[in-house]
Amino acid sequence: MGIYLDMKGDRVEIVIDAGDAPRTYEVVATKAGRRVDVATRRGLVEVSEVTRSGTAVRTARFMASRILALVEYPAADREDE
């Protein structure tokens, strides 16, 4: 079973401590050929939907100290379905 990291369906789920209750956000690769990248910089976690050429389409930024969970779900191999 292979996994494609560069295709529609690739997604990242982020759970944030919002004080009163945790909040959940998702960043999803919405078109074929896009992927979701995660980068940590200076106390921030940046989650971006990126095209094949490396251009960020959407970006979400979170304070690293507020993140409770960050789960990556790579898109499944379509041939196995």
Z-matrix of the N, CA and C atoms (Angstrom, degrees):
N
C 1 1.461
C 2 1.527 1 108.62
N 3 1.329 2 117.72 1 123.48
C 4 1.450 3 122.37 2 178.36
C 5 1.514 4 111.17 3 -100.94
N 6 1.318 5 115.31 4 159.72
C 7 1.465 6 120.39 5 177.64
C 8 1.515 7 108.38 6 -126.69
N 9 1.326 8 117.02 7 128.47
C 10 1.455 9 121.53 8 175.00
C 11 1.519 10 107.89 9 -95.15
N 12 1.310 11 117.04 10 127.45
C 13 1.462 12 120.33 11 179.01
C 14 1.522 13 111.45 12 -95.81
N 15 1.324 14 116.90 13 -0.32
C 16 1.452 15 121.56 14 -172.61
C 17 1.522 16 110.41 15 -126.58
N 18 1.330 17 117.27 16 59.54
C 19 1.452 18 118.17 17 -179.02
C 20 1.520 19 111.85 18 -154.73
N 21 1.309 20 114.30 19 165.26
C 22 1.463 21 120.88 20 177.68
C 23 1.525 22 109.36 21 -54.72
N 24 1.310 23 116.76 22 135.88
C 25 1.455 24 121.62 23 179.34
C 26 1.515 25 112.59 24 107.30
N 27 1.320 26 118.11 25 -18.67
C 28 1.457 27 122.78 26 174.76
C 29 1.533 28 106.78 27 -60.13
N 30 1.345 29 118.02 28 130.52
C 31 1.467 30 118.50 29 -178.94
C 32 1.522 31 111.38 30 -149.64
N 33 1.329 32 114.26 31 158.15
C 34 1.458 33 122.39 32 177.27
C 35 1.523 34 107.63 33 -130.16
N 36 1.320 35 115.85 34 132.40
C 37 1.465 36 122.33 35 178.40
C 38 1.526 37 107.64 36 -109.58
N 39 1.343 38 116.49 37 131.00
C 40 1.463 39 122.16 38 -177.62
C 41 1.522 40 108.22 39 -122.43
N 42 1.335 41 116.85 40 126.53
C 43 1.467 42 121.93 41 177.15
C 44 1.525 43 107.34 42 -108.54
N 45 1.338 44 115.63 43 124.41
C 46 1.463 45 122.97 44 -174.31
C 47 1.528 46 110.73 45 -114.45
N 48 1.325 47 116.49 46 141.03
C 49 1.470 48 122.04 47 172.03
C 50 1.529 49 107.02 48 -79.87
N 51 1.321 50 116.59 49 107.77
C 52 1.463 51 121.54 50 -177.69
C 53 1.525 52 112.05 51 -98.96
N 54 1.307 53 117.49 52 12.95
C 55 1.463 54 120.66 53 179.19
C 56 1.516 55 111.79 54 97.22
N 57 1.331 56 117.17 55 -71.26
C 58 1.463 57 120.63 56 -177.94
C 59 1.523 58 112.20 57 -83.17
N 60 1.307 59 117.74 58 -39.88
C 61 1.463 60 121.98 59 -179.38
C 62 1.522 61 108.95 60 -153.30
N 63 1.326 62 117.30 61 150.57
C 64 1.467 63 118.66 62 178.09
C 65 1.530 64 111.43 63 -67.78
N 66 1.322 65 116.26 64 146.63
C 67 1.465 66 121.92 65 176.23
C 68 1.520 67 108.59 66 -118.60
N 69 1.319 68 115.85 67 145.41
C 70 1.458 69 121.69 68 -178.10
C 71 1.522 70 110.01 69 -115.39
N 72 1.319 71 115.76 70 133.65
C 73 1.462 72 122.58 71 177.06
C 74 1.522 73 108.11 72 -125.14
N 75 1.338 74 116.48 73 151.72
C 76 1.458 75 121.85 74 176.63
C 77 1.522 76 109.76 75 -131.07
N 78 1.318 77 115.49 76 139.81
C 79 1.456 78 121.96 77 171.04
C 80 1.522 79 104.98 78 -119.79
N 81 1.343 80 116.42 79 123.69
C 82 1.463 81 121.91 80 -173.01
C 83 1.522 82 109.97 81 -124.74
N 84 1.334 83 116.30 82 140.59
C 85 1.459 84 121.51 83 172.06
C 86 1.530 85 106.60 84 -74.79
N 87 1.338 86 117.05 85 110.36
C 88 1.460 87 121.30 86 -170.32
C 89 1.512 88 114.72 87 -89.20
N 90 1.330 89 118.44 88 -15.83
C 91 1.463 90 121.05 89 -179.36
C 92 1.521 91 109.87 90 -131.73
N 93 1.326 92 115.66 91 157.87
C 94 1.463 93 120.67 92 178.32
C 95 1.522 94 109.71 93 -60.64
N 96 1.317 95 116.32 94 140.06
C 97 1.448 96 121.60 95 179.24
C 98 1.513 97 114.75 96 89.88
N 99 1.315 98 117.27 97 -5.60
C 100 1.467 99 120.18 98 177.92
C 101 1.510 100 109.77 99 -98.44
N 102 1.318 101 115.76 100 158.10
C 103 1.456 102 121.61 101 178.25
C 104 1.527 103 108.84 102 -138.83
N 105 1.318 104 116.09 103 170.79
C 106 1.465 105 121.31 104 177.09
C 107 1.523 106 107.73 105 -114.59
N 108 1.326 107 116.62 106 124.29
C 109 1.460 108 122.98 107 179.30
C 110 1.522 109 109.82 108 -108.88
N 111 1.336 110 115.78 109 144.67
C 112 1.467 111 122.37 110 176.43
C 113 1.517 112 108.12 111 -120.92
N 114 1.330 113 116.69 112 129.32
C 115 1.463 114 121.94 113 178.84
C 116 1.531 115 109.10 114 -134.84
N 117 1.339 116 115.75 115 142.45
C 118 1.462 117 121.32 116 176.80
C 119 1.523 118 107.84 117 -112.72
N 120 1.333 119 115.38 118 124.92
C 121 1.464 120 121.27 119 -178.50
C 122 1.525 121 109.97 120 -141.38
N 123 1.324 122 116.52 121 122.31
C 124 1.471 123 122.58 122 172.55
C 125 1.529 124 114.31 123 46.14
N 126 1.311 125 117.09 124 48.56
C 127 1.452 126 120.63 125 177.35
C 128 1.512 127 114.59 126 81.98
N 129 1.320 128 117.52 127 4.76
C 130 1.465 129 122.06 128 176.91
C 131 1.523 130 109.62 129 -116.67
N 132 1.318 131 115.75 130 143.62
C 133 1.455 132 121.46 131 172.26
C 134 1.515 133 106.31 132 -108.69
N 135 1.318 134 116.34 133 125.31
C 136 1.454 135 122.91 134 -177.04
C 137 1.521 136 108.22 135 -113.38
N 138 1.325 137 116.66 136 123.41
C 139 1.454 138 122.62 137 179.20
C 140 1.525 139 106.86 138 -116.41
N 141 1.359 140 116.48 139 121.78
C 142 1.467 141 120.76 140 -173.46
C 143 1.516 142 111.44 141 -128.80
N 144 1.321 143 115.64 142 142.66
C 145 1.464 144 121.70 143 167.75
C 146 1.525 145 105.24 144 -89.33
N 147 1.338 146 116.73 145 123.96
C 148 1.452 147 121.95 146 -170.90
C 149 1.529 148 110.39 147 -124.17
N 150 1.344 149 116.31 148 140.39
C 151 1.463 150 121.45 149 176.85
C 152 1.528 151 109.83 150 -79.78
N 153 1.330 152 116.37 151 173.77
C 154 1.469 153 120.86 152 178.22
C 155 1.521 154 112.24 153 -58.86
N 156 1.324 155 116.67 154 -34.17
C 157 1.466 156 120.52 155 -178.21
C 158 1.530 157 112.66 156 -79.75
N 159 1.343 158 118.22 157 -5.73
C 160 1.462 159 121.56 158 177.43
C 161 1.513 160 114.86 159 97.35
N 162 1.333 161 117.65 160 5.23
C 163 1.457 162 121.55 161 179.58
C 164 1.533 163 109.91 162 -81.98
N 165 1.326 164 117.01 163 128.09
C 166 1.465 165 121.05 164 178.25
C 167 1.526 166 109.79 165 -75.13
N 168 1.332 167 116.29 166 127.10
C 169 1.458 168 122.19 167 178.67
C 170 1.523 169 109.52 168 -89.55
N 171 1.327 170 115.73 169 -46.23
C 172 1.466 171 122.65 170 177.86
C 173 1.512 172 108.50 171 -138.81
N 174 1.308 173 116.19 172 145.46
C 175 1.462 174 120.87 173 179.08
C 176 1.527 175 109.42 174 -137.96
N 177 1.329 176 115.22 175 136.06
C 178 1.468 177 121.71 176 174.59
C 179 1.522 178 107.16 177 -120.31
N 180 1.330 179 116.85 178 134.53
C 181 1.464 180 121.64 179 -179.64
C 182 1.528 181 109.45 180 -119.71
N 183 1.334 182 114.80 181 137.14
C 184 1.459 183 121.23 182 -178.79
C 185 1.521 184 108.82 183 -135.38
N 186 1.326 185 116.48 184 146.06
C 187 1.459 186 120.73 185 173.71
C 188 1.529 187 107.90 186 -70.37
N 189 1.321 188 117.13 187 128.69
C 190 1.467 189 121.54 188 -176.38
C 191 1.527 190 111.61 189 -60.20
N 192 1.317 191 117.37 190 -32.92
C 193 1.466 192 120.71 191 -178.77
C 194 1.531 193 113.05 192 -70.00
N 195 1.330 194 117.76 193 -17.06
C 196 1.470 195 122.14 194 -179.51
C 197 1.526 196 113.83 195 -95.58
N 198 1.324 197 117.43 196 -8.96
C 199 1.465 198 120.57 197 -176.60
C 200 1.523 199 110.10 198 -79.60
N 201 1.337 200 115.76 199 124.71
C 202 1.462 201 122.01 200 175.60
C 203 1.520 202 110.69 201 -90.90
N 204 1.335 203 116.76 202 -37.99
C 205 1.467 204 121.49 203 -179.89
C 206 1.516 205 109.52 204 -153.69
N 207 1.324 206 115.20 205 145.56
C 208 1.452 207 122.18 206 174.87
C 209 1.524 208 105.65 207 -136.54
N 210 1.338 209 116.15 208 113.16
C 211 1.458 210 121.53 209 -173.83
C 212 1.519 211 109.10 210 -118.02
N 213 1.340 212 116.20 211 125.99
C 214 1.451 213 121.48 212 177.94
C 215 1.522 214 109.10 213 -99.45
N 216 1.330 215 116.12 214 130.07
C 217 1.450 216 123.19 215 177.48
C 218 1.527 217 108.34 216 -118.00
N 219 1.330 218 118.92 217 95.92
C 220 1.457 219 119.28 218 178.11
C 221 1.526 220 109.89 219 -67.34
N 222 1.315 221 116.14 220 149.46
C 223 1.464 222 120.79 221 177.80
C 224 1.522 223 109.23 222 -63.20
N 225 1.318 224 116.71 223 139.80
C 226 1.458 225 122.03 224 -179.04
C 227 1.524 226 110.54 225 -76.00
N 228 1.301 227 116.24 226 153.73
C 229 1.459 228 122.71 227 176.86
C 230 1.523 229 108.18 228 -67.53
N 231 1.312 230 117.97 229 118.72
C 232 1.459 231 122.44 230 -174.83
C 233 1.528 232 113.21 231 -68.33
N 234 1.353 233 119.67 232 -21.97
C 235 1.451 234 122.12 233 -179.13
C 236 1.525 235 112.23 234 -71.06
N 237 1.351 236 117.93 235 -24.34
C 238 1.464 237 122.01 236 -177.31
C 239 1.520 238 112.59 237 -82.19
N 240 1.327 239 118.58 238 -9.40
C 241 1.468 240 120.42 239 -175.89
C 242 1.508 241 111.28 240 -81.81
